[in-house]
Amino acid sequence: MRDQNIAGGSPEGEDIRKENRHFNRTPCSEGTHFLARRRLYEGVIKNFSRGGTYIETDGYFFPGQEVTVAGPFEGGGQESKLKGAVVRSDGRGIAVKFTQPV
């Protein structure tokens, strides 16, 4: 069974709700680019974990949409690329669940 934590529905924690999490999130503000629908987008990674990330970005994205995200996901700050799928889009950005382990 997973631990239940009180966490914000947005990076700023405005909408408080119970969420199940496998991994702890690490807040950040790191520029990124990601590929979706054969197009390159830009955004800002607001938090990340071993399981996923939240990216502030413009554009229309839908749950299940595949993306490839570039970011500092590995030790030493080296940029790496991870594949994932959009699990939520809230008008300010997207939550991505990684489909390959970090």
N, C-alpha and C positions, 0 to 999 in steps of 0.2 A: 504494500500500500504506500502511496506517495504522501509526503507531508503536505498539509494545507497551510498556506501562507496568506496573509492579507497583503495584497499588492495592488498597485494602481492599474487601472485600465488604460492609462496613457503613461508616457514616460514621466510626466510630472506628477502622477498619482492623483489626478482630479476625481476620477470615478473609482471609488474604493469598492472592491468585490473580492470574494474568495476565488482563488485560482489554484490549480494543482500544477506543480512544477517539478520536473526531474532535476533541473540544474539551477543554481543561483545565477542571477543576472549581474553583470558588471556594467555600471553606467559609463558612458563615454560620449564624446562628441567628435567623431572622426569622419572626415569626408570619404566617400566611396563612390564607386561606379558599379553598376550591375546590368546584366543582360536579361531581357525579358522580351518575348515575341520577336526575336532577332533584331532588337533595337537596344542601344546603349542608353542607360539612364544615369543620372547623378542623384546623390542624396547624402544624408548625414546619418551615420550609425549612432543611435542614441543609447542603446544598450545591447549587450550580447551575452551569450552563454554557450556552453558546449552543445546545446540543442537548437539554438536559433538566435535571431536578432530582430531588432526593431529599427527601421530605416525611415527617417523623415524624407519625403519625396513628393513630387507632383506626378500626376498621371492617374489613369484608371487601371486598377489591378483587381483581380478577382481570386477568391479562394481556390486553391488547387493549381494555380498558374505556376509553372516552373520558372525559376530564376537562378542565375549564377552570380554570386556576390563576391566582390573583391574587398578584402579588409585585413586588419592586423589580428587574425585569429590564432596565429601560432606564436610561440615564445620568441622573444627578441624583436618584436615589432615588425617582423618580415611580412610583407603582403602575401596572402594566399587567396585562392578562389575556392568557394564552396558552393555546391549545388543545393537547392532547397525548393520549397513550395510555399506560396503565400497562404497563410492561414487566416489572416484578417487584414482588412483595409478600412481605415477609419477617417479618411478625408485629409489627414495630415501626413499619413505614411502607411507603411505596411509591416506586418509581423511575418517573419519568414521562419519556417521550421526547416532545419538542415536535414537533408536526406542522405548525407554521408557524414560519418563521424569526424570530429575535429581532432 
